[in-house]
Amino acid sequence: MANEADSRTSGSAFPRHTCTCFEQSRATNRRRVRFHDDRQDTSSPAWQHLLTLIEEAAADGREVFRPLADMSPEQRRQIITLPPTIAKLTAVRHFDLYGSNLVRIPPEIGAMTGLEEFTPYTSYRLHWFPYELTRCPNLKRSTVSTRALYGNEKFRPPFPPLRSGGEGAGSTCSVCARPLDGIGIHRAWISLRVATDVLPLLVDACSEACVQALPTPPDGYVRTPHPGGPGIDQPTADYA
């Protein structure tokens, strides 16, 4: 696991891993970070319970989905990603992941076309999101702990370096949805406003053309897609 230890997070109702990838309360000179390398135990009762909760939510067409509220404290701690079956949750309008132990979210979240509000607040190990989140056409509100994000405007922590040509997180291009089987992946970071917040988004593209077709980031952020790493020149941090 990347720079972390077991403890009770302040204000948390259940034990979570703490994260020391970078300071989330003050700016530092730390110049290199890396992805959390946690691997989800898909054989655990916690994972099986989550799969069941997703199937139930998809079957009854519920509009508010708070899976962690229906899990024990220890089960919540064991969930560090979400299954691809969240793509079935097309009726969900509010996806609440408050206080999760997540380190990543799968690109299948882009299939949640009914999503209007996204709440991963106080998920302090969740530093980035898949670009596919931009495919949710109705997403208008988000509540995110922005100080935990790569490149956030308060402290400007660096982005992990990316290597193109390897395996991507999803099965299709983040931009054009072309299948990625047998294709060298073009990976890039980009910061874009999604709903309420500017989020660091990871792009797995099928071509350099798709990378170049990405939108322009807002003022105050790196203005082009980039590969991350300590050499990326970010705007000055805002300490306020």
Secondary structure, DSSP 4 states (H G I P E B T S, - for coil): --SEEEEPPTT-SS-EEEE-SS-SSS---------------TTSHHHHHHHHHHHHHHHHT-SEE-GGGGS-HHHHHH--S--GGGGG-TT-SEEE-TT---S---GGGGG-TT--EEE-TT-TT---EEGGGGG-TT--EE---GGGSTT-TTT-PPPPP--TTS--SSSB-TTT--B-TTS--EEEEEEEEETTEEEEEEEEESSHHHHHTSPPPPTTS-SS-B--STT--PPPP---
